[in-house]
Amino acid sequence: MERIKYLASSTIESLRTSIAANARRYREGDFTDLMKDGEWSVELQQTADLSPLSELDPSGKPEAEAENSMRVWAALGNLSPSLAYEEGIWVRLTHVECLEFSRQRWLSASSTDETLTRDVRLHFFADTLNRRRDDNAISRLWWNAYMAHGISPGDPRSALKLILSRADMRANLIERSLTGTRKAIVRGILRIASASPKVTNSERNFRRFMVTLNKLGGGQIFEAMSDQELDAFLSDCVEKAEIGEPSLQLDDA
């Protein structure tokens, strides 16, 4: 176990304004020499075993993303959500301990300097709350696992596999705050997706289901429903989405 380290704000800003100058480091090098200056290793009181981070899979496959999320959680699951909003933790990891993973996962060897700068800014930093949750190479994995443990504490891995099976699933269940903060409806959506695979077997089907849910769910207090009542409501949404009633049809129906 070791103390969790983070970068000071001044060091983050220095890196953020020097992405183009550090292009070679991002493509193939590292930041070891820069770590001699500046505050690269400010320590939190919390300790962690970061060894699971050495096993991160950069392939980007849904199953890899699920396992990566579990590995980040194994290393950093003791972080509170308030600490997980600290940019310095994630910028330290993407530039030091997880540099190779972040590079392989999010940077292309053939990218132009302009594209590299854009991708580094998006995936190696985390200057807004949404970017910490959705874009940073490591913090997005932590938030995946955090949500999965909240939704399905008994089986977070299965929840992750469903949430990450499609990009639009994650967008609807984690990135959209109204849905993501209502754990009852998220749990119900995961149950209906498991019971009726047709809901998620195509982007079009899932979009139709979510449009129907949003239309029929207005004013519903899902938290007051039993699981049986909620499942019945969601099953009805599935049927209505498939029937394609005129008022519920999408433009591409």
Beta strands, then each sheet from edge to edge (+ up, - down):
strand 1: 2-6
strand 2: 42-48
sheet 1: 1+ 2-
end
